[in-house]
Amino acid sequence: CLNLYNNQLTGTIPPALGNLNKLIWLNLNNNQLTGTIPAALGNLNNLEWLYLQNNQLTGTIPAVLGNLNNLKLLDLTGNQLTGTIPIALENLNSLGFLYLQNNQLTGTIPAVLGDLKN
């Protein structure tokens, strides 16, 4: 469990966090983090809870997050994310909570999201 929420952390999310392969919970919400979501987070095979809300993250949602088969919650609320919702999120069979509001996402809602099991 890595809880660094409600601080004043700045800079980017270190890609090295993707090496924490036993990590189940990552909470970086309510900071001032900038830059993109590192693709290396897609290596966190045991991750169940990913909170990145209310930062200043930009860029697109990495499709590799669809590799997180154990993910139960993905919260990217309140950033400056752009682009479309990746179809790869259909692979998140354990996902029960998906929060993407208050970003700058475009395009259509992928129909495959309706196939999520939870």
Secondary structure, 3 states (H helix, E strand, C coil): CEECCCCCCEECCCHHHHHCCCCCEEECCCCEEEECCCHHHHHCCCCCEEECCCCEEEECCCHHHHHCCCCCEEECCCCEEEECCCHHHHHCCCCCEEECCCCEECCCCCHHHHHCCC
